[in-house]
Amino acid sequence: MIKFLDLHKLNKPFEAQFLAKTKAFLDNGWYILGDEVKQFETSFATYSKSKHCIGVGNGLDALVLILKANIQLGNIKKGDEVIVPANTYIASVLAILQADLIPVFVEPNIETYNIDPNLIEEKITSKTKAILVVHLYGQLAEMNKINAICATHNLLVIEDAAQAHGLTFNGNQTRAFSFYPGKNLGALGDGGAITTNDDALAEILFSLRNYGSNKKYHNDFIGVNSRLDELQAAFLNIKLPHLNTENEVRKKIAKRYLSEIKNNKIQLPVCNNFNDHVFHLFVIRTESRDALQEYLFKNGIETVIHYPIPPHIQKALQEFNHLSLPITEKIHQEVLSLPMSSVLSDEEITHIIATLNSY
């Protein structure tokens, strides 16, 4: 069986370094917000070409804290609207709700699966204060158009980059990252980070993640406990120098998929510029998605559906269940993610392509 993602195989080359870091961690005796977190924050800020990196507990917390920090700064207030892609993982929407803001859904471009800039302005009202952009599957959203819209309407731009580690971004926006184990840069547990060039925002974020405190027992804000774990930071410090190399392998696999999969029952993703995609996922579409998934499994290929249920249809978001978002709903009914990682062999890729072409 070709696994969708073989985390054991992916992390095996780093095992000796992980063990050495774990021993050093135990010997050091400093378990929270120590040197490993500081080193990662410095390294990831440099890697991301940002002034600041704030390590947090996970990607969802990163998004929530960005929104709450902007509330503290007076850039937005509770009850304001935030435009968000309808086609996204539910975390993007949960973050808006947890910050006591109102999500406004915008349909995607059917070819890229990212938010369609041409549909944004019609959703802007006097209460709209921000756009939460998602670089879904690792592909850069149309940021030039989005930034222009935001400049015209004086809107904040916040980027959910949870699937976009290593992407070359446009502009100086604030971004949220997840280091969930399956990400391009994955920890061995939960982890997240925020990157920003905004000094005032960064100062509040460093405080909010730590009970609203920058000085022990002095609390300036109603904060939370969401700190990047010291041991996970140590693992990320080991893996970060290899991220670009692994992303290049992903691109090579994607190029093979795009050039060699030839089946008129299967819709391939559209990528016009490989510099704008890090292929966290390689997602195809077919009207017979469940049948294709079963066929692939019988032929030794594991796949995953990202995602089977759109956020606005989820039971948890019943207040949005009435919305009609046909493009998003079509995508969620048809998408299937193929194996995509730097440890896939040429033989495995060839087998996946041949099996898809024979379907």
Secondary structure by P-SEA (a helix, b strand, c coil): cccccccccccccaaaaaaaaaaaaaaaccccccaaaaaaaaaaaaaacccbbbbcccaaaaaaaaaaaaaaaccccccbbbbbbccccaaaaaaaaaacbbbbbbbccccccccccccccccccccccccccccccccccaaaaaaaaaaaabbbbbbccccccccccccbbbbbbbccccccccccccccccccccaaaaaaaaaaaccccccccccccccccccccaaaaaaaaacccaaaaaaaaaaaaaaaaaaccccccbbbbbbccccccccccbbbbbcaaaaaaaaaaaacbbbbbccccccccccccccccccccaaaaaaaabbbbccccccccaaaaaaaaaaaaac
